[in-house]
Amino acid sequence: MHVKYNFMLQTTKQFSLASTSSVSVIYSLVLNIFIVNPHIYYSIVYNWDIDLTVQCFFADDFFNKFNPFGNSFNLRARWNFSN
């Protein structure tokens, strides 16, 4: 199915040099789905980072109510070896 228009809203806040948080919201008119995507980034030490990303999907049912369709929780640790 081809969807011509979607809406996305995103905001980001840097709390310190080591931590940043953001949230994205996506809505599709044709498919009538709603996606919420919060993200947290934290720099542990100079070259170690950790990220937590959550994806929450909501879909319209037959009674025009948004119900949870699925969730995803992703935790990532990174080591940067470049100078």
N, CA, C and O atoms as a Maestro MAE file, in Angstrom:
{
 s_m_m2io_version
 :::
 2.0.0
}

f_m_ct {
 s_m_title
 :::
 protein
 m_atom[332] {
  # First column is atom index #
  i_m_mmod_type
  r_m_x_coord
  r_m_y_coord
  r_m_z_coord
  i_m_residue_number
  s_m_chain_name
  s_m_pdb_residue_name
  s_m_pdb_atom_name
  i_m_atomic_number
  :::
  1 25 0.846 -1.174 0.000 1 A "MET " " N  " 7
  2 3 0.000 0.000 0.000 1 A "MET " " CA " 6
  3 2 0.893 1.239 0.000 1 A "MET " " C  " 6
  4 15 1.852 1.325 0.767 1 A "MET " " O  " 8
  5 25 0.578 2.161 -0.837 2 A "HIS " " N  " 7
  6 3 1.333 3.400 -0.948 2 A "HIS " " CA " 6
  7 2 0.675 4.470 -0.073 2 A "HIS " " C  " 6
  8 15 -0.520 4.741 -0.196 2 A "HIS " " O  " 8
  9 25 1.456 5.058 0.790 3 A "VAL " " N  " 7
  10 3 0.977 6.138 1.658 3 A "VAL " " CA " 6
  11 2 1.693 7.418 1.242 3 A "VAL " " C  " 6
  12 15 2.918 7.504 1.320 3 A "VAL " " O  " 8
  13 25 0.935 8.399 0.805 4 A "LYS " " N  " 7
  14 3 1.526 9.627 0.288 4 A "LYS " " CA " 6
  15 2 1.964 10.587 1.383 4 A "LYS " " C  " 6
  16 15 3.013 11.220 1.261 4 A "LYS " " O  " 8
  17 25 1.180 10.710 2.456 5 A "TYR " " N  " 7
  18 3 1.495 11.675 3.505 5 A "TYR " " CA " 6
  19 2 1.500 11.007 4.882 5 A "TYR " " C  " 6
  20 15 0.628 10.202 5.209 5 A "TYR " " O  " 8
  21 25 2.495 11.364 5.662 6 A "ASN " " N  " 7
  22 3 2.606 10.991 7.070 6 A "ASN " " CA " 6
  23 2 2.987 12.248 7.838 6 A "ASN " " C  " 6
  24 15 3.474 13.217 7.255 6 A "ASN " " O  " 8
  25 25 2.764 12.228 9.134 7 A "PHE " " N  " 7
  26 3 3.129 13.356 9.979 7 A "PHE " " CA " 6
  27 2 4.136 12.902 11.019 7 A "PHE " " C  " 6
  28 15 3.986 11.834 11.613 7 A "PHE " " O  " 8
  29 25 5.168 13.718 11.240 8 A "MET " " N  " 7
  30 3 6.193 13.393 12.220 8 A "MET " " CA " 6
  31 2 6.503 14.634 13.039 8 A "MET " " C  " 6
  32 15 6.623 15.739 12.510 8 A "MET " " O  " 8
  33 25 6.630 14.422 14.344 9 A "LEU " " N  " 7
  34 3 6.993 15.479 15.274 9 A "LEU " " CA " 6
  35 2 8.121 14.942 16.138 9 A "LEU " " C  " 6
  36 15 8.015 13.842 16.680 9 A "LEU " " O  " 8
  37 25 9.194 15.702 16.272 10 A "GLN " " N  " 7
  38 3 10.335 15.259 17.061 10 A "GLN " " CA " 6
  39 2 10.857 16.409 17.904 10 A "GLN " " C  " 6
  40 15 10.884 17.560 17.467 10 A "GLN " " O  " 8
  41 25 11.270 16.078 19.118 11 A "THR " " N  " 7
  42 3 11.890 17.053 20.002 11 A "THR " " CA " 6
  43 2 13.089 16.402 20.686 11 A "THR " " C  " 6
  44 15 13.082 15.206 20.977 11 A "THR " " O  " 8
  45 25 14.114 17.207 20.936 12 A "THR " " N  " 7
  46 3 15.349 16.721 21.545 12 A "THR " " CA " 6
  47 2 15.761 17.690 22.646 12 A "THR " " C  " 6
  48 15 15.621 18.905 22.508 12 A "THR " " O  " 8
  49 25 16.268 17.135 23.735 13 A "LYS " " N  " 7
  50 3 16.744 17.945 24.852 13 A "LYS " " CA " 6
  51 2 18.087 17.401 25.312 13 A "LYS " " C  " 6
  52 15 18.219 16.214 25.609 13 A "LYS " " O  " 8
  53 25 19.086 18.281 25.368 14 A "GLN " " N  " 7
  54 3 20.396 17.907 25.892 14 A "GLN " " CA " 6
  55 2 20.447 18.346 27.347 14 A "GLN " " C  " 6
  56 15 20.365 19.538 27.643 14 A "GLN " " O  " 8
  57 25 20.580 17.387 28.253 15 A "PHE " " N  " 7
  58 3 20.590 17.677 29.680 15 A "PHE " " CA " 6
  59 2 21.982 18.053 30.180 15 A "PHE " " C  " 6
  60 15 22.123 18.860 31.099 15 A "PHE " " O  " 8
  61 25 22.989 17.472 29.579 16 A "SER " " N  " 7
  62 3 24.383 17.787 29.911 16 A "SER " " CA " 6
  63 2 25.228 17.401 28.702 16 A "SER " " C  " 6
  64 15 24.694 16.960 27.685 16 A "SER " " O  " 8
  65 25 26.540 17.566 28.810 17 A "LEU " " N  " 7
  66 3 27.405 17.143 27.707 17 A "LEU " " CA " 6
  67 2 27.374 15.630 27.533 17 A "LEU " " C  " 6
  68 15 27.703 15.125 26.459 17 A "LEU " " O  " 8
  69 25 26.985 14.905 28.569 18 A "ALA " " N  " 7
  70 3 27.013 13.447 28.519 18 A "ALA " " CA " 6
  71 2 25.648 12.819 28.224 18 A "ALA " " C  " 6
  72 15 25.600 11.638 27.880 18 A "ALA " " O  " 8
  73 25 24.550 13.546 28.341 19 A "SER " " N  " 7
  74 3 23.244 12.909 28.167 19 A "SER " " CA " 6
  75 2 22.311 13.744 27.294 19 A "SER " " C  " 6
  76 15 22.249 14.970 27.389 19 A "SER " " O  " 8
  77 25 21.597 13.026 26.448 20 A "THR " " N  " 7
  78 3 20.622 13.625 25.547 20 A "THR " " CA " 6
  79 2 19.401 12.718 25.489 20 A "THR " " C  " 6
  80 15 19.524 11.496 25.570 20 A "THR " " O  " 8
  81 25 18.236 13.313 25.350 21 A "SER " " N  " 7
  82 3 17.000 12.552 25.235 21 A "SER " " CA " 6
  83 2 16.175 13.136 24.098 21 A "SER " " C  " 6
  84 15 16.213 14.340 23.842 21 A "SER " " O  " 8
  85 25 15.435 12.278 23.426 22 A "SER " " N  " 7
  86 3 14.553 12.751 22.364 22 A "SER " " CA " 6
  87 2 13.327 11.858 22.285 22 A "SER " " C  " 6
  88 15 13.325 10.730 22.777 22 A "SER " " O  " 8
  89 25 12.296 12.380 21.662 23 A "VAL " " N  " 7
  90 3 11.089 11.596 21.407 23 A "VAL " " CA " 6
  91 2 10.550 11.984 20.035 23 A "VAL " " C  " 6
  92 15 10.504 13.160 19.674 23 A "VAL " " O  " 8
  93 25 10.148 10.972 19.287 24 A "SER " " N  " 7
  94 3 9.548 11.163 17.965 24 A "SER " " CA " 6
  95 2 8.161 10.555 17.969 24 A "SER " " C  " 6
  96 15 7.925 9.514 18.583 24 A "SER " " O  " 8
  97 25 7.242 11.218 17.276 25 A "VAL " " N  " 7
  98 3 5.883 10.717 17.119 25 A "VAL " " CA " 6
  99 2 5.563 10.728 15.635 25 A "VAL " " C  " 6
  100 15 5.757 11.741 14.964 25 A "VAL " " O  " 8
  101 25 5.075 9.611 15.118 26 A "ILE " " N  " 7
  102 3 4.733 9.479 13.703 26 A "ILE " " CA " 6
  103 2 3.279 9.033 13.606 26 A "ILE " " C  " 6
  104 15 2.842 8.147 14.341 26 A "ILE " " O  " 8
  105 25 2.531 9.655 12.690 27 A "TYR " " N  " 7
  106 3 1.136 9.285 12.479 27 A "TYR " " CA " 6
  107 2 0.877 9.163 10.984 27 A "TYR " " C  " 6
  108 15 1.299 10.014 10.201 27 A "TYR " " O  " 8
  109 25 0.188 8.111 10.598 28 A "SER " " N  " 7
  110 3 -0.186 7.887 9.211 28 A "SER " " CA " 6
  111 2 -1.704 7.958 9.080 28 A "SER " " C  " 6
  112 15 -2.426 7.223 9.754 28 A "SER " " O  " 8
  113 25 -2.183 8.837 8.215 29 A "LEU " " N  " 7
  114 3 -3.621 9.005 8.026 29 A "LEU " " CA " 6
  115 2 -4.263 7.802 7.356 29 A "LEU " " C  " 6
  116 15 -5.318 7.338 7.788 29 A "LEU " " O  " 8
  117 25 -3.636 7.295 6.306 30 A "VAL " " N  " 7
  118 3 -4.232 6.216 5.517 30 A "VAL " " CA " 6
  119 2 -4.256 4.913 6.308 30 A "VAL " " C  " 6
  120 15 -5.286 4.242 6.370 30 A "VAL " " O  " 8
  121 25 -3.131 4.554 6.909 31 A "LEU " " N  " 7
  122 3 -3.052 3.313 7.666 31 A "LEU " " CA " 6
  123 2 -3.616 3.450 9.075 31 A "LEU " " C  " 6
  124 15 -3.920 2.448 9.723 31 A "LEU " " O  " 8
  125 25 -3.757 4.680 9.550 32 A "ASN " " N  " 7
  126 3 -4.252 4.999 10.880 32 A "ASN " " CA " 6
  127 2 -3.424 4.296 11.954 32 A "ASN " " C  " 6
  128 15 -3.952 3.597 12.819 32 A "ASN " " O  " 8
  129 25 -2.111 4.505 11.868 33 A "ILE " " N  " 7
  130 3 -1.195 3.976 12.867 33 A "ILE " " CA " 6
  131 2 -0.471 5.133 13.538 33 A "ILE " " C  " 6
  132 15 -0.349 6.224 12.980 33 A "ILE " " O  " 8
  133 25 -0.002 4.873 14.731 34 A "PHE " " N  " 7
  134 3 0.614 5.877 15.583 34 A "PHE " " CA " 6
  135 2 1.859 5.235 16.176 34 A "PHE " " C  " 6
  136 15 1.768 4.163 16.775 34 A "PHE " " O  " 8
  137 25 3.025 5.868 16.024 35 A "ILE " " N  " 7
  138 3 4.290 5.320 16.508 35 A "ILE " " CA " 6
  139 2 4.936 6.343 17.433 35 A "ILE " " C  " 6
  140 15 5.058 7.517 17.082 35 A "ILE " " O  " 8
  141 25 5.349 5.896 18.613 36 A "VAL " " N  " 7
  142 3 6.049 6.737 19.576 36 A "VAL " " CA " 6
  143 2 7.442 6.135 19.755 36 A "VAL " " C  " 6
  144 15 7.587 4.934 19.978 36 A "VAL " " O  " 8
  145 25 8.467 6.990 19.653 37 A "ASN " " N  " 7
  146 3 9.843 6.515 19.654 37 A "ASN " " CA " 6
  147 2 10.705 7.374 20.590 37 A "ASN " " C  " 6
  148 15 11.340 8.321 20.127 37 A "ASN " " O  " 8
  149 25 10.744 7.067 21.897 38 A "PRO " " N  " 7
  150 3 11.658 7.784 22.800 38 A "PRO " " CA " 6
  151 2 13.074 7.211 22.715 38 A "PRO " " C  " 6
  152 15 13.263 6.026 22.441 38 A "PRO " " O  " 8
  153 25 14.059 8.068 22.955 39 A "HIS " " N  " 7
  154 3 15.463 7.674 22.842 39 A "HIS " " CA " 6
  155 2 16.267 8.398 23.929 39 A "HIS " " C  " 6
  156 15 16.089 9.595 24.153 39 A "HIS " " O  " 8
  157 25 17.153 7.651 24.602 40 A "ILE " " N  " 7
  158 3 18.033 8.226 25.626 40 A "ILE " " CA " 6
  159 2 19.468 7.853 25.284 40 A "ILE " " C  " 6
  160 15 19.763 6.689 25.013 40 A "ILE " " O  " 8
  161 25 20.356 8.836 25.298 41 A "TYR " " N  " 7
  162 3 21.776 8.645 25.009 41 A "TYR " " CA " 6
  163 2 22.574 9.113 26.225 41 A "TYR " " C  " 6
  164 15 22.285 10.158 26.808 41 A "TYR " " O  " 8
  165 25 23.585 8.321 26.596 42 A "TYR " " N  " 7
  166 3 24.434 8.708 27.717 42 A "TYR " " CA " 6
  167 2 25.870 8.311 27.419 42 A "TYR " " C  " 6
  168 15 26.137 7.180 27.012 42 A "TYR " " O  " 8
  169 25 26.788 9.236 27.620 43 A "SER " " N  " 7
  170 3 28.212 8.971 27.452 43 A "SER " " CA " 6
  171 2 28.785 8.585 28.809 43 A "SER " " C  " 6
  172 15 28.871 9.415 29.715 43 A "SER " " O  " 8
  173 25 29.174 7.328 28.942 44 A "ILE " " N  " 7
  174 3 29.649 6.814 30.227 44 A "ILE " " CA " 6
  175 2 31.015 7.405 30.560 44 A "ILE " " C  " 6
  176 15 31.191 8.011 31.617 44 A "ILE " " O  " 8
  177 25 31.960 7.234 29.679 45 A "VAL " " N  " 7
  178 3 33.297 7.826 29.780 45 A "VAL " " CA " 6
  179 2 33.680 8.319 28.398 45 A "VAL " " C  " 6
  180 15 32.852 8.323 27.488 45 A "VAL " " O  " 8
  181 25 34.918 8.730 28.234 46 A "TYR " " N  " 7
  182 3 35.381 9.382 27.010 46 A "TYR " " CA " 6
  183 2 34.958 8.655 25.727 46 A "TYR " " C  " 6
  184 15 34.427 9.296 24.820 46 A "TYR " " O  " 8
  185 25 35.173 7.353 25.624 47 A "ASN " " N  " 7
  186 3 34.876 6.660 24.368 47 A "ASN " " CA " 6
  187 2 33.855 5.532 24.523 47 A "ASN " " C  " 6
  188 15 33.775 4.665 23.654 47 A "ASN " " O  " 8
  189 25 33.076 5.520 25.600 48 A "TRP " " N  " 7
  190 3 31.999 4.551 25.802 48 A "TRP " " CA " 6
  191 2 30.659 5.269 25.856 48 A "TRP " " C  " 6
  192 15 30.491 6.227 26.610 48 A "TRP " " O  " 8
  193 25 29.700 4.800 25.048 49 A "ASP " " N  " 7
  194 3 28.352 5.364 24.993 49 A "ASP " " CA " 6
  195 2 27.331 4.258 25.222 49 A "ASP " " C  " 6
  196 15 27.592 3.083 24.964 49 A "ASP " " O  " 8
  197 25 26.171 4.660 25.710 50 A "ILE " " N  " 7
  198 3 25.056 3.729 25.858 50 A "ILE " " CA " 6
  199 2 23.792 4.419 25.349 50 A "ILE " " C  " 6
  200 15 23.574 5.600 25.617 50 A "ILE " " O  " 8
  201 25 22.966 3.686 24.621 51 A "ASP " " N  " 7
  202 3 21.717 4.186 24.050 51 A "ASP " " CA " 6
  203 2 20.569 3.268 24.445 51 A "ASP " " C  " 6
  204 15 20.727 2.047 24.486 51 A "ASP " " O  " 8
  205 25 19.432 3.850 24.731 52 A "LEU " " N  " 7
  206 3 18.195 3.104 24.917 52 A "LEU " " CA " 6
  207 2 17.163 3.694 23.971 52 A "LEU " " C  " 6
  208 15 16.851 4.883 24.039 52 A "LEU " " O  " 8
  209 25 16.637 2.856 23.093 53 A "THR " " N  " 7
  210 3 15.619 3.270 22.136 53 A "THR " " CA " 6
  211 2 14.395 2.387 22.315 53 A "THR " " C  " 6
  212 15 14.506 1.163 22.387 53 A "THR " " O  " 8
  213 25 13.235 3.011 22.385 54 A "VAL " " N  " 7
  214 3 11.972 2.288 22.537 54 A "VAL " " CA " 6
  215 2 11.090 2.651 21.348 54 A "VAL " " C  " 6
  216 15 11.025 3.813 20.947 54 A "VAL " " O  " 8
  217 25 10.417 1.659 20.789 55 A "GLN " " N  " 7
  218 3 9.456 1.892 19.719 55 A "GLN " " CA " 6
  219 2 8.125 1.292 20.150 55 A "GLN " " C  " 6
  220 15 8.037 0.097 20.432 55 A "GLN " " O  " 8
  221 25 7.098 2.122 20.200 56 A "CYS " " N  " 7
  222 3 5.756 1.680 20.585 56 A "CYS " " CA " 6
  223 2 4.820 1.911 19.399 56 A "CYS " " C  " 6
  224 15 4.694 3.033 18.910 56 A "CYS " " O  " 8
  225 25 4.171 0.848 18.944 57 A "PHE " " N  " 7
  226 3 3.282 0.909 17.793 57 A "PHE " " CA " 6
  227 2 1.838 0.772 18.262 57 A "PHE " " C  " 6
  228 15 1.515 -0.093 19.076 57 A "PHE " " O  " 8
  229 25 0.976 1.637 17.737 58 A "PHE " " N  " 7
  230 3 -0.447 1.588 18.042 58 A "PHE " " CA " 6
  231 2 -1.203 1.586 16.718 58 A "PHE " " C  " 6
  232 15 -0.888 2.365 15.818 58 A "PHE " " O  " 8
  233 25 -2.201 0.708 16.599 59 A "ALA " " N  " 7
  234 3 -2.985 0.617 15.376 59 A "ALA " " CA " 6
  235 2 -4.466 0.749 15.711 59 A "ALA " " C  " 6
  236 15 -4.909 0.424 16.812 59 A "ALA " " O  " 8
  237 25 -5.211 1.233 14.733 60 A "ASP " " N  " 7
  238 3 -6.654 1.413 14.876 60 A "ASP " " CA " 6
  239 2 -7.346 0.053 14.733 60 A "ASP " " C  " 6
  240 15 -7.022 -0.719 13.831 60 A "ASP " " O  " 8
  241 25 -8.295 -0.235 15.623 61 A "ASP " " N  " 7
  242 3 -9.069 -1.468 15.489 61 A "ASP " " CA " 6
  243 2 -10.424 -1.144 14.859 61 A "ASP " " C  " 6
  244 15 -10.641 -0.036 14.370 61 A "ASP " " O  " 8
  245 25 -11.312 -2.101 14.876 62 A "PHE " " N  " 7
  246 3 -12.622 -1.919 14.239 62 A "PHE " " CA " 6
  247 2 -13.519 -0.937 14.984 62 A "PHE " " C  " 6
  248 15 -14.509 -0.461 14.428 62 A "PHE " " O  " 8
  249 25 -13.186 -0.630 16.232 63 A "PHE " " N  " 7
  250 3 -14.006 0.263 17.044 63 A "PHE " " CA " 6
  251 2 -13.407 1.665 17.136 63 A "PHE " " C  " 6
  252 15 -13.777 2.440 18.018 63 A "PHE " " O  " 8
  253 25 -12.488 1.993 16.235 64 A "ASN " " N  " 7
  254 3 -11.824 3.299 16.169 64 A "ASN " " CA " 6
  255 2 -11.116 3.662 17.471 64 A "ASN " " C  " 6
  256 15 -11.162 4.809 17.916 64 A "ASN " " O  " 8
  257 25 -10.469 2.684 18.068 65 A "LYS " " N  " 7
  258 3 -9.656 2.895 19.256 65 A "LYS " " CA " 6
  259 2 -8.237 2.427 18.946 65 A "LYS " " C  " 6
  260 15 -8.046 1.397 18.299 65 A "LYS " " O  " 8
  261 25 -7.242 3.188 19.410 66 A "PHE " " N  " 7
  262 3 -5.857 2.793 19.214 66 A "PHE " " CA " 6
  263 2 -5.465 1.770 20.271 66 A "PHE " " C  " 6
  264 15 -5.545 2.036 21.470 66 A "PHE " " O  " 8
  265 25 -5.048 0.617 19.817 67 A "ASN " " N  " 7
  266 3 -4.594 -0.449 20.701 67 A "ASN " " CA " 6
  267 2 -3.126 -0.729 20.448 67 A "ASN " " C  " 6
  268 15 -2.642 -0.530 19.333 67 A "ASN " " O  " 8
  269 25 -2.404 -1.189 21.469 68 A "PRO " " N  " 7
  270 3 -0.986 -1.517 21.263 68 A "PRO " " CA " 6
  271 2 -0.830 -2.624 20.228 68 A "PRO " " C  " 6
  272 15 -1.515 -3.645 20.287 68 A "PRO " " O  " 8
  273 25 0.060 -2.413 19.298 69 A "PHE " " N  " 7
  274 3 0.305 -3.377 18.227 69 A "PHE " " CA " 6
  275 2 1.604 -4.122 18.465 69 A "PHE " " C  " 6
  276 15 1.749 -5.269 18.042 69 A "PHE " " O  " 8
  277 25 2.544 -3.484 19.135 70 A "GLY " " N  " 7
  278 3 3.827 -4.111 19.431 70 A "GLY " " CA " 6
  279 2 4.790 -3.093 19.993 70 A "GLY " " C  " 6
  280 15 4.657 -1.892 19.754 70 A "GLY " " O  " 8
  281 25 5.760 -3.580 20.742 71 A "ASN " " N  " 7
  282 3 6.771 -2.719 21.335 71 A "ASN " " CA " 6
  283 2 8.147 -3.313 21.102 71 A "ASN " " C  " 6
  284 15 8.304 -4.526 20.961 71 A "ASN " " O  " 8
  285 25 9.136 -2.443 21.064 72 A "SER " " N  " 7
  286 3 10.518 -2.875 20.886 72 A "SER " " CA " 6
  287 2 11.395 -2.045 21.819 72 A "SER " " C  " 6
  288 15 11.301 -0.818 21.844 72 A "SER " " O  " 8
  289 25 12.250 -2.728 22.587 73 A "PHE " " N  " 7
  290 3 13.197 -2.074 23.481 73 A "PHE " " CA " 6
  291 2 14.602 -2.466 23.034 73 A "PHE " " C  " 6
  292 15 14.922 -3.653 22.969 73 A "PHE " " O  " 8
  293 25 15.435 -1.485 22.727 74 A "ASN " " N  " 7
  294 3 16.781 -1.743 22.233 74 A "ASN " " CA " 6
  295 2 17.794 -1.014 23.103 74 A "ASN " " C  " 6
  296 15 17.712 0.200 23.289 74 A "ASN " " O  " 8
  297 25 18.745 -1.765 23.630 75 A "LEU " " N  " 7
  298 3 19.818 -1.209 24.440 75 A "LEU " " CA " 6
  299 2 21.123 -1.469 23.697 75 A "LEU " " C  " 6
  300 15 21.402 -2.596 23.288 75 A "LEU " " O  " 8
  301 25 21.914 -0.420 23.527 76 A "ARG " " N  " 7
  302 3 23.167 -0.549 22.775 76 A "ARG " " CA " 6
  303 2 24.291 0.118 23.548 76 A "ARG " " C  " 6
  304 15 24.156 1.240 24.037 76 A "ARG " " O  " 8
  305 25 25.400 -0.597 23.645 77 A "ALA " " N  " 7
  306 3 26.630 -0.040 24.210 77 A "ALA " " CA " 6
  307 2 27.640 0.063 23.071 77 A "ALA " " C  " 6
  308 15 27.786 -0.863 22.273 77 A "ALA " " O  " 8
  309 25 28.336 1.202 23.003 78 A "ARG " " N  " 7
  310 3 29.316 1.441 21.926 78 A "ARG " " CA " 6
  311 2 30.655 1.814 22.502 78 A "ARG " " C  " 6
  312 15 30.756 2.536 23.494 78 A "ARG " " O  " 8
  313 25 31.674 1.308 21.863 79 A "TRP " " N  " 7
  314 3 33.029 1.707 22.176 79 A "TRP " " CA " 6
  315 2 33.625 2.348 20.928 79 A "TRP " " C  " 6
  316 15 33.686 1.720 19.871 79 A "TRP " " O  " 8
  317 25 34.059 3.583 21.050 80 A "ASN " " N  " 7
  318 3 34.646 4.320 19.949 80 A "ASN " " CA " 6
  319 2 36.164 4.249 20.087 80 A "ASN " " C  " 6
  320 15 36.728 4.747 21.061 80 A "ASN " " O  " 8
  321 25 36.820 3.628 19.110 81 A "PHE " " N  " 7
  322 3 38.265 3.441 19.207 81 A "PHE " " CA " 6
  323 2 39.056 4.474 18.416 81 A "PHE " " C  " 6
  324 15 40.283 4.395 18.361 81 A "PHE " " O  " 8
  325 25 38.381 5.435 17.807 82 A "SER " " N  " 7
  326 3 39.109 6.471 17.070 82 A "SER " " CA " 6
  327 2 39.514 7.609 17.998 82 A "SER " " C  " 6
  328 15 38.933 7.780 19.070 82 A "SER " " O  " 8
  329 25 40.488 8.368 17.594 83 A "ASN " " N  " 7
  330 3 40.976 9.479 18.427 83 A "ASN " " CA " 6
  331 2 40.202 10.726 18.190 83 A "ASN " " C  " 6
  332 15 40.482 11.753 18.808 83 A "ASN " " O  " 8
  :::
 }
 m_bond[331] {
  # First column is bond index #
  i_m_from
  i_m_to
  i_m_order
  :::
  1 1 2 1
  2 2 3 1
  3 3 4 2
  4 3 5 1
  5 5 6 1
  6 6 7 1
  7 7 8 2
  8 7 9 1
  9 9 10 1
  10 10 11 1
  11 11 12 2
  12 11 13 1
  13 13 14 1
  14 14 15 1
  15 15 16 2
  16 15 17 1
  17 17 18 1
  18 18 19 1
  19 19 20 2
  20 19 21 1
  21 21 22 1
  22 22 23 1
  23 23 24 2
  24 23 25 1
  25 25 26 1
  26 26 27 1
  27 27 28 2
  28 27 29 1
  29 29 30 1
  30 30 31 1
  31 31 32 2
  32 31 33 1
  33 33 34 1
  34 34 35 1
  35 35 36 2
  36 35 37 1
  37 37 38 1
  38 38 39 1
  39 39 40 2
  40 39 41 1
  41 41 42 1
  42 42 43 1
  43 43 44 2
  44 43 45 1
  45 45 46 1
  46 46 47 1
  47 47 48 2
  48 47 49 1
  49 49 50 1
  50 50 51 1
  51 51 52 2
  52 51 53 1
  53 53 54 1
  54 54 55 1
  55 55 56 2
  56 55 57 1
  57 57 58 1
  58 58 59 1
  59 59 60 2
  60 59 61 1
  61 61 62 1
  62 62 63 1
  63 63 64 2
  64 63 65 1
  65 65 66 1
  66 66 67 1
  67 67 68 2
  68 67 69 1
  69 69 70 1
  70 70 71 1
  71 71 72 2
  72 71 73 1
  73 73 74 1
  74 74 75 1
  75 75 76 2
  76 75 77 1
  77 77 78 1
  78 78 79 1
  79 79 80 2
  80 79 81 1
  81 81 82 1
  82 82 83 1
  83 83 84 2
  84 83 85 1
  85 85 86 1
  86 86 87 1
  87 87 88 2
  88 87 89 1
  89 89 90 1
  90 90 91 1
  91 91 92 2
  92 91 93 1
  93 93 94 1
  94 94 95 1
  95 95 96 2
  96 95 97 1
  97 97 98 1
  98 98 99 1
  99 99 100 2
  100 99 101 1
  101 101 102 1
  102 102 103 1
  103 103 104 2
  104 103 105 1
  105 105 106 1
  106 106 107 1
  107 107 108 2
  108 107 109 1
  109 109 110 1
  110 110 111 1
  111 111 112 2
  112 111 113 1
  113 113 114 1
  114 114 115 1
  115 115 116 2
  116 115 117 1
  117 117 118 1
  118 118 119 1
  119 119 120 2
  120 119 121 1
  121 121 122 1
  122 122 123 1
  123 123 124 2
  124 123 125 1
  125 125 126 1
  126 126 127 1
  127 127 128 2
  128 127 129 1
  129 129 130 1
  130 130 131 1
  131 131 132 2
  132 131 133 1
  133 133 134 1
  134 134 135 1
  135 135 136 2
  136 135 137 1
  137 137 138 1
  138 138 139 1
  139 139 140 2
  140 139 141 1
  141 141 142 1
  142 142 143 1
  143 143 144 2
  144 143 145 1
  145 145 146 1
  146 146 147 1
  147 147 148 2
  148 147 149 1
  149 149 150 1
  150 150 151 1
  151 151 152 2
  152 151 153 1
  153 153 154 1
  154 154 155 1
  155 155 156 2
  156 155 157 1
  157 157 158 1
  158 158 159 1
  159 159 160 2
  160 159 161 1
  161 161 162 1
  162 162 163 1
  163 163 164 2
  164 163 165 1
  165 165 166 1
  166 166 167 1
  167 167 168 2
  168 167 169 1
  169 169 170 1
  170 170 171 1
  171 171 172 2
  172 171 173 1
  173 173 174 1
  174 174 175 1
  175 175 176 2
  176 175 177 1
  177 177 178 1
  178 178 179 1
  179 179 180 2
  180 179 181 1
  181 181 182 1
  182 182 183 1
  183 183 184 2
  184 183 185 1
  185 185 186 1
  186 186 187 1
  187 187 188 2
  188 187 189 1
  189 189 190 1
  190 190 191 1
  191 191 192 2
  192 191 193 1
  193 193 194 1
  194 194 195 1
  195 195 196 2
  196 195 197 1
  197 197 198 1
  198 198 199 1
  199 199 200 2
  200 199 201 1
  201 201 202 1
  202 202 203 1
  203 203 204 2
  204 203 205 1
  205 205 206 1
  206 206 207 1
  207 207 208 2
  208 207 209 1
  209 209 210 1
  210 210 211 1
  211 211 212 2
  212 211 213 1
  213 213 214 1
  214 214 215 1
  215 215 216 2
  216 215 217 1
  217 217 218 1
  218 218 219 1
  219 219 220 2
  220 219 221 1
  221 221 222 1
  222 222 223 1
  223 223 224 2
  224 223 225 1
  225 225 226 1
  226 226 227 1
  227 227 228 2
  228 227 229 1
  229 229 230 1
  230 230 231 1
  231 231 232 2
  232 231 233 1
  233 233 234 1
  234 234 235 1
  235 235 236 2
  236 235 237 1
  237 237 238 1
  238 238 239 1
  239 239 240 2
  240 239 241 1
  241 241 242 1
  242 242 243 1
  243 243 244 2
  244 243 245 1
  245 245 246 1
  246 246 247 1
  247 247 248 2
  248 247 249 1
  249 249 250 1
  250 250 251 1
  251 251 252 2
  252 251 253 1
  253 253 254 1
  254 254 255 1
  255 255 256 2
  256 255 257 1
  257 257 258 1
  258 258 259 1
  259 259 260 2
  260 259 261 1
  261 261 262 1
  262 262 263 1
  263 263 264 2
  264 263 265 1
  265 265 266 1
  266 266 267 1
  267 267 268 2
  268 267 269 1
  269 269 270 1
  270 270 271 1
  271 271 272 2
  272 271 273 1
  273 273 274 1
  274 274 275 1
  275 275 276 2
  276 275 277 1
  277 277 278 1
  278 278 279 1
  279 279 280 2
  280 279 281 1
  281 281 282 1
  282 282 283 1
  283 283 284 2
  284 283 285 1
  285 285 286 1
  286 286 287 1
  287 287 288 2
  288 287 289 1
  289 289 290 1
  290 290 291 1
  291 291 292 2
  292 291 293 1
  293 293 294 1
  294 294 295 1
  295 295 296 2
  296 295 297 1
  297 297 298 1
  298 298 299 1
  299 299 300 2
  300 299 301 1
  301 301 302 1
  302 302 303 1
  303 303 304 2
  304 303 305 1
  305 305 306 1
  306 306 307 1
  307 307 308 2
  308 307 309 1
  309 309 310 1
  310 310 311 1
  311 311 312 2
  312 311 313 1
  313 313 314 1
  314 314 315 1
  315 315 316 2
  316 315 317 1
  317 317 318 1
  318 318 319 1
  319 319 320 2
  320 319 321 1
  321 321 322 1
  322 322 323 1
  323 323 324 2
  324 323 325 1
  325 325 326 1
  326 326 327 1
  327 327 328 2
  328 327 329 1
  329 329 330 1
  330 330 331 1
  331 331 332 2
  :::
 }
}
